[in-house]
Amino acid sequence: MKDFNGLTEKEQETLKKAQEEWLVGKHGRKSANECVKCGKCEEVCPQHIKIRDELEKIAAELLG
């Protein structure tokens, strides 16, 4: 895998895990893989983002 912004693959993985811990652990938010896909967030999203699809991608990337 190519370096992303000058980081090695190992450094990227470490950064991803730290970001997930910061969001979930320190702010009481749930992990991306805990989405129940109810769609309520998409109904009110002013930017019409397909949040359920994006959370699925994020969970795959961050959590393997």
BELCOR-V997747 format. One record per pair of residues at least 4 apart in sequence whose C-alpha atoms are under 7 Angstrom apart, sorted by sequence separation. I is the first residue (numbers start at 1). J is the second residue. If there is no record, write none. Layout:
<<I;J> <I;J>>
This chain:
<<3;7> <7;11> <8;12> <9;13> <10;14> <11;15> <12;16> <13;17> <14;18> <15;19> <16;20> <17;21> <18;22> <19;23> <20;24> <21;25> <22;26> <23;27> <24;28> <30;34> <39;43> <40;44> <41;45> <45;49> <50;54> <51;55> <52;56> <53;57> <54;58> <55;59> <56;60> <57;61> <58;62> <59;63> <60;64> <3;8> <7;12> <21;26> <22;27> <24;29> <59;64> <3;9> <23;29> <24;30> <42;48> <24;31> <42;49> <1;9> <42;50> <42;51> <37;52> <32;55> <33;56> <32;58> <33;59> <32;59> <17;62> <16;62>>
